[in-house]
Amino acid sequence: MKAVVLYDTAYGNTRTIAESAASKLGRGAAAVPVDGFDAGALHPGDLLVDGEAERAAEWAAGLVASRGSGTE
């Protein structure tokens, strides 16, 4: 399983927290800025952590909408 911690930051604080969270998740985990993330790189079973409350949440909602709920 791969883990991605998404973040968006103005001053670097959120990046620092996202990097710390990714390091705790272990090998295969990465902190990635929202603007630099490729949604096509996600596979079923991957863990996506929204590490930022505004832009990343909007982006993640769009990702879920584009891929469906998975309950079809």
C-alpha positions in Angstrom: 0.0 0.0 0.0 1.2 3.5 -0.8 0.2 6.5 1.4 0.0 10.1 0.2 -0.4 13.0 2.6 -1.7 16.0 0.6 -1.0 19.5 1.8 -1.2 23.1 0.8 0.9 25.7 2.6 1.6 29.4 2.5 4.4 29.6 5.0 5.7 26.1 5.2 4.1 25.0 8.5 1.6 22.6 7.0 4.3 21.1 4.8 6.4 20.4 7.9 3.4 18.7 9.6 2.5 16.7 6.4 6.1 15.5 6.1 6.1 14.4 9.8 2.8 12.5 9.3 4.2 10.8 6.1 7.3 9.7 8.0 5.2 8.1 10.7 3.2 6.2 8.0 6.5 4.4 7.0 8.0 3.4 3.7 6.0 4.2 0.6 4.4 7.3 2.2 5.0 10.8 0.9 3.9 14.3 1.6 2.8 15.9 -1.7 1.6 19.4 -2.4 -1.9 19.5 -3.8 -0.7 21.3 -6.9 1.9 18.7 -7.6 -0.2 15.6 -7.1 -1.2 13.3 -9.9 -4.5 11.6 -9.0 -3.9 9.0 -11.7 -1.1 7.7 -9.5 -3.5 6.4 -6.9 -4.5 2.7 -7.0 -7.3 0.9 -5.1 -6.0 0.3 -1.6 -3.8 3.4 -1.5 -4.2 5.7 1.5 -4.9 9.3 0.8 -4.6 11.7 3.8 -6.0 15.2 3.4 -3.5 17.2 5.4 -5.0 20.6 4.7 -8.4 21.9 5.4 -9.4 24.1 2.5 -7.8 23.5 -0.9 -6.9 19.9 -0.4 -10.5 19.1 0.8 -12.0 20.7 -2.3 -9.5 18.8 -4.5 -10.2 15.5 -2.7 -14.0 16.0 -3.1 -13.5 16.5 -6.8 -11.4 13.3 -7.0 -14.0 11.3 -5.2 -16.7 12.7 -7.5 -14.7 11.9 -10.6 -14.0 8.3 -9.5 -17.4 7.5 -8.0 -18.3 6.3 -4.6 -17.1 2.8 -5.2 -20.5 1.4 -4.2 -21.9 1.1 -7.7 
